[in-house]
Amino acid sequence: MSSPEEEYSFVYKVVLIGESGVGKSNLLSRFTRNEFNHDSRTTIGVEFSTRSVVIDGVTVKTQIWDTAGLERYRAITSAYYRGAVGALLVYDISKHLTYESVERWLNELLDHADNNLVVMLVGNKTDLSEIRAVPIEEAKSFAEKHKMLFMETSALDSTNVELAFQTVITEIFHQRSLNRGNKQVINSVTLSGNSASNERTSTEVTTKKPCCQSI
């Protein structure tokens, strides 16, 4: 018998990107397992975890990929952008250098990922606000300029972690629900009501399909 975790309607691939040491792995573990590792090591290559959430009564399974921030691994991880429909672009609010690289990461993401990508700029480590190096208004202005969502978080004390992921996943769901509705209207006109033959996008699979089909 399938467990509740296996019962889902759609699968979305979301990537975490940003410089090494900004806390991407702990954001992932906090959201998927409610864990924080003070001694977490730099991710080598790519890791991913999954979590299912319910949006408007529909269960959505999200595969969250943690891409290594180290420069020498970027050639390896670039392939994993493909198929992503959402991204959290993370910097450390206490280290301005990690913020300065945000635009480069954004350009790389857009070069490899879906055109309708939902992106959130995330200023992590608000628990270090006493040594803040990136003004919140500066980051918020950058996010607005590039049509990104924006939020500050702390994986250490869980501040806004749940909200950040839920916001991105919900926005993906609503965007794709709108697209599905538009496709049905078009098909009802051009295919004389055969809208049921619509193919799902590569990031949406029916219940119990192997997850690898969504990547």
N, C-alpha and C positions, 0 to 999 in steps of 0.2 A: 504494500500500500504506500502511496506517495505521501511524504510529509508535507505540512503546510508550506515549508520553505520551497518545495519543488513545484507548487501550484502557482503559476504565474501566467500572465497574458502577453507581456512584452519583456524584452531584454534591452537595456541601454548600456553602452560602453562609455564610461567617463574616465578621463585621465587626469592625474595630478602632475603638474609640471612646475618647474622653478629650480633655482639654484640648490646645490647641496647644502644640507644643514638647516633649511628653513622650516622643517617639521612636517614634511609631506607624509612620511611613514606613520608618524604618530596621529596625524589627522585621520589617516586611513584606519588605523587600529582603534582609534577612539570611536569612530562612527560605526565600524562593522563589529567590533568586539567590546567596546567600552573599556579599552585598555590603554595605558600609557607606559612606555618603556623609557626610563631615564637614561638607560645605557644603550639606546638603539644605535646601531651602526649604519653607516652610509649604505643605501641600497645599491647593489651591484646588478646591473641589467634591469629587469622588470619583475615586479611582483604584483599580484592582484588578489583582491578579496571581493566577496559578493554580499549584498544585503537586499532583501525584498522589502518594499514599502507599498502601502496602499494609498492610491490617489484617486479621489472621486469614486471610490468603491472598486477600483481596478488594481490588481496586484502587479507591480512592476519590479522585476529583478534587475538590479544594477551591478554591473561588473566594474569595479573601480581599480584602475591600473595606476601603480606607483612607478613612474619612470625615473631612472637615476639622474640626478642633477649634475654629476661630474662630467666635465667636457669630454673626456675620452670615451664615455659610454654613449654619447649622443647619436653616433652613427648606428649603434645597435638599436636604440629605442625609437628612432624616427619612424620605423615601420609600424610601431604600435599605435601611432596616432591614427592610422587608417581605420575607418569604421567607427571612430569616436563621435558621439553626438553631443558630448558635454565635456567641459574641462574646468578645473580649478587651478588657476595660475597663482602660485603661492610665493610670497616674499616674507622676510622677517622684519617686523616693524622696528627692531633694534639695530638692524644692519642695513644702512642705506645702499651699499653695494648690491645687495640682493634685489633691491627695488629697481636699481639702475638697469638691471638686465631683463626686466619684465617685458619691455617692448621687443627685444630680440626673441624671447621665448614665444611671445604672441605671434610674431611673424612666422616663426618656424611651425607653430601649431596650425596656423591658417594655410600654410603651404601644403600640409599633409592631411588635413582633416576635412570633414563635411562642411559644405558652404553654409549650412544653417546651424552651425555649432552654437550651443549655449555656453558662454564663458563667464566665469565669475573671478574677479580679482580678489584674492584673499590675503589680508595682512595678518599673519599669524604671530603668536607669542605676545598677546596683549598683557599677559602676566608680567612682562618686562617693560611695562609702560613708563616706569621711572627712568628708563634709559632709551626712550623712544627716539628714533632717528628719522623716521618717515612721518611727516605730518599727515593726519587723516584726511584733511581737505585736499592736499596735493594728490594723494592716491585716488580719492573719490573723483576728482576732476579728470584724472587720467582715464579712469574707468568709464566715465560718462562720454569722454571724447571718442573712445574706441567702442562704445555701445556694449560695454560689459556690465554685468551685475557687480556689486561690491559689498564686501563684509569683512570685518575684523574678527579674529577668532583666537582662542587659546586651547590647544590640544591638551595642555597640562591640566587646566581646571575645567575643561569642557565648554567654555564660553562660546556660544554660537556655532559649535561644530555641527550639531544636529541640524540646526536651522540652515546653515550654509548648504549642506548636501541636499536637504529636503527642498530648498528653494530651487536649486539647479535641476533636480530631478523633476519637480513639478512643472517648471518652465519648459523642459524638454517634452514632457507629456502633453501639455496644453498646446504647444506649437505643432506637435505631430498629430494631435487630435484634429486640429484645424486643417492641416494638410490632408488628412484622411477624408475629412468631410468634403473638402474642395474636390478631391479626386473622384469621390462618389458622385458628386453633382456633374462633373465633366463626363464621366463614364455613362451616366444615365442618359445623357444626350447623344453621345457619340456611339455608344454600344447598345442602344435600345434597352437599357435596364440591366445589362449584364455586369453591373458593378461588382457583383460577388466574385468575379474573376480577377479583381485587382490583386496584384502581388504586393506583399508587405515589403517594407524597406528592409535592407540587410541587417538593421539593428532591431527589428521587431520580429519575434518568432512566436509560434503558438506554444501552448502549454506542453511542457515536457520534451521540447526539442533540445538536442545537445547544445550546450552553451557555445561551443566552438563555431557554430553556424552564424553567430551574431558578430563575430570579430572580423 
